[in-house]
């Protein structure tokens, strides 16, 4: 079993303090995040791998010098991504591959007191079998599913109304493919 973790912080204040620009930052772009990785051997041939990544960033700009109806524009982003997969030998010729991933992203844009919020979430799962028939032929088969949900909301400070749009998509599929090595430099995929 093995574990690994990373953390990061970025702030563009030193850059904008030195570089010439015409932007007036209220909050200079900054971000922080982290990664976590885990690997564990399961049984004689199995391996489970899990990765988790999170990041968050913010910025706010004084936009009053530009010909725009907005004086300030701010952006906040939060993102979470999780991925896990498992692979093992079922016997000498068959391998099992299973994986799942999840992503959640949220952007909030503030235009003075108006607010636009966008949320996107996805889940992807796959179950597959691989057969190495011989040195020249490989067969892959399996099923997978993918769902994507989105939510958009817009609110205007001067109005009690809030506008929103939500959608969810689901895609499922099955696959069967064969790789055949015809020569050292040529292969055929069906």
VMD Tcl script that draws the C-alpha trace (Angstrom):
set ca {
  {0.00 0.00 0.00}
  {1.23 3.52 -0.75}
  {-0.05 7.00 0.03}
  {0.92 10.37 -1.35}
  {-0.38 13.88 -0.75}
  {0.38 17.32 -2.18}
  {-0.80 20.82 -1.36}
  {-0.38 24.05 -3.30}
  {-1.06 27.76 -2.93}
  {-0.73 30.37 -5.68}
  {-1.06 34.12 -5.36}
  {-0.41 36.52 -8.26}
  {0.11 39.58 -6.06}
  {3.93 39.59 -6.51}
  {3.54 39.37 -10.28}
  {1.05 42.22 -10.53}
  {3.15 44.31 -8.15}
  {6.08 44.13 -10.60}
  {4.43 43.83 -14.04}
  {2.90 46.94 -15.59}
  {-0.81 46.66 -16.20}
  {-3.98 48.74 -16.26}
  {-6.05 46.37 -14.16}
  {-7.31 47.36 -10.72}
  {-7.56 44.25 -8.63}
  {-9.79 44.20 -5.56}
  {-8.77 40.58 -4.90}
  {-5.72 39.45 -6.86}
  {-6.14 35.94 -8.35}
  {-5.21 33.30 -5.84}
  {-5.82 29.59 -5.54}
  {-5.13 26.64 -3.30}
  {-5.60 22.95 -3.73}
  {-4.42 19.51 -2.94}
  {-4.06 15.98 -4.26}
  {-4.27 12.66 -2.47}
  {-3.22 9.37 -4.02}
  {-3.68 5.87 -2.65}
  {-2.53 2.56 -4.10}
  {-3.19 -0.79 -2.48}
  {-2.49 -4.34 -3.62}
  {-5.49 -6.60 -3.13}
  {-5.02 -10.34 -3.27}
  {-2.31 -11.87 -5.44}
  {-2.94 -9.84 -8.61}
  {-5.37 -7.05 -7.74}
  {-4.52 -3.36 -7.54}
  {-6.83 -0.56 -6.38}
  {-5.84 3.01 -7.23}
  {-7.64 6.08 -5.92}
  {-6.90 9.74 -6.70}
  {-8.61 12.78 -5.16}
  {-7.97 16.35 -6.34}
  {-9.48 19.56 -4.97}
  {-8.88 23.16 -6.00}
  {-10.39 26.53 -5.22}
  {-9.63 29.94 -6.75}
  {-10.91 33.49 -6.32}
  {-10.42 36.88 -7.93}
  {-12.23 40.22 -8.09}
  {-11.59 43.06 -10.52}
  {-12.51 46.74 -10.44}
  {-14.10 47.15 -13.85}
  {-15.23 50.78 -13.51}
  {-12.55 52.13 -15.91}
  {-13.89 50.03 -18.78}
  {-17.01 50.94 -20.72}
  {-19.24 48.39 -19.04}
  {-22.42 48.50 -17.03}
  {-20.63 46.63 -14.23}
  {-18.17 48.16 -11.76}
  {-16.83 44.95 -10.22}
  {-16.48 41.43 -11.56}
  {-15.59 38.54 -9.28}
  {-15.03 34.85 -9.89}
  {-14.89 31.95 -7.47}
  {-14.24 28.39 -8.65}
  {-14.34 25.15 -6.67}
  {-13.51 21.80 -8.23}
  {-13.45 18.26 -6.82}
  {-12.33 15.25 -8.85}
  {-12.24 11.66 -7.55}
  {-11.10 8.65 -9.57}
  {-10.77 5.03 -8.53}
  {-9.99 1.94 -10.56}
  {-9.38 -1.71 -9.86}
  {-7.62 -4.30 -12.02}
  {-7.01 -7.97 -11.37}
  {-6.31 -11.23 -13.17}
  {-9.28 -13.58 -13.26}
  {-7.08 -16.32 -14.71}
  {-4.08 -16.52 -17.09}
  {-5.94 -14.95 -20.03}
  {-8.74 -12.81 -18.55}
  {-8.33 -9.50 -16.70}
  {-11.03 -7.50 -14.92}
  {-10.90 -3.69 -15.10}
  {-13.41 -1.59 -13.13}
  {-13.31 2.17 -12.74}
  {-15.39 5.07 -11.52}
  {-14.80 8.81 -11.55}
  {-16.70 11.77 -10.15}
  {-16.26 15.46 -10.91}
  {-18.00 18.45 -9.34}
  {-17.24 21.96 -10.58}
  {-18.85 25.18 -9.38}
  {-18.26 28.67 -10.78}
  {-19.80 31.74 -9.17}
  {-19.51 34.98 -11.13}
  {-20.51 38.19 -9.37}
  {-21.22 41.18 -11.58}
  {-21.70 43.98 -9.02}
  {-24.63 42.52 -7.07}
  {-25.87 40.23 -9.87}
  {-24.81 36.60 -9.59}
  {-24.38 33.78 -12.11}
  {-23.82 30.34 -10.63}
  {-22.86 27.33 -12.75}
  {-22.61 23.81 -11.32}
  {-21.50 20.83 -13.37}
  {-21.33 17.33 -11.96}
  {-20.44 14.10 -13.70}
  {-20.18 10.45 -12.81}
  {-18.52 7.92 -15.12}
  {-18.37 4.17 -14.42}
  {-16.85 1.38 -16.49}
  {-16.74 -2.41 -16.16}
  {-14.49 -4.23 -18.60}
  {-12.92 -7.57 -19.36}
  {-9.73 -8.05 -21.37}
  {-8.68 -11.37 -22.91}
  {-5.15 -11.91 -24.21}
  {-5.89 -14.87 -26.49}
  {-2.30 -15.09 -27.70}
  {0.62 -12.77 -28.53}
  {-1.23 -11.36 -31.55}
  {-4.89 -11.08 -30.49}
  {-6.57 -9.18 -27.66}
  {-10.32 -8.96 -27.01}
  {-11.86 -6.18 -24.90}
  {-15.50 -6.05 -23.83}
  {-17.53 -4.20 -21.25}
  {-20.17 -1.65 -20.37}
  {-19.99 1.93 -19.22}
  {-22.28 4.68 -18.06}
  {-21.87 8.43 -17.94}
  {-24.16 10.96 -16.31}
  {-23.79 14.73 -16.49}
  {-25.84 17.16 -14.46}
  {-25.76 20.90 -14.93}
  {-27.40 23.70 -13.02}
  {-27.31 27.36 -14.06}
  {-28.77 30.11 -11.88}
  {-28.86 33.84 -12.51}
  {-30.11 36.33 -9.97}
  {-30.40 40.09 -10.31}
  {-30.04 42.07 -7.10}
  {-32.63 44.67 -8.08}
  {-35.22 41.96 -8.81}
  {-36.60 39.20 -6.57}
  {-36.67 36.87 -9.59}
  {-34.10 34.14 -9.99}
  {-33.64 32.38 -13.31}
  {-32.44 28.80 -13.42}
  {-31.90 26.03 -15.92}
  {-31.19 22.43 -14.92}
  {-30.45 19.40 -17.04}
  {-29.31 15.82 -16.58}
  {-27.98 13.53 -19.30}
  {-27.36 9.80 -19.04}
  {-25.40 7.83 -21.61}
  {-24.84 4.08 -21.40}
  {-23.01 1.86 -23.83}
  {-21.46 -1.51 -24.35}
  {-18.40 -2.31 -26.36}
  {-16.56 -5.24 -27.90}
  {-13.31 -4.74 -29.76}
  {-10.47 -6.91 -31.00}
  {-6.85 -5.92 -31.61}
  {-4.96 -8.10 -34.05}
  {-1.24 -7.60 -34.68}
  {-0.66 -8.18 -38.39}
  {3.05 -7.38 -38.26}
  {5.54 -5.54 -36.01}
  {4.35 -2.18 -37.40}
  {0.72 -2.88 -38.31}
  {-2.34 -3.74 -36.23}
  {-6.04 -4.06 -36.97}
  {-8.74 -2.96 -34.50}
  {-12.29 -4.21 -35.04}
}
mol new
graphics top color blue
foreach p $ca { graphics top sphere $p radius 0.5 }
foreach p [lrange $ca 0 end-1] q [lrange $ca 1 end] { graphics top cylinder $p $q radius 0.2 }
display resetview
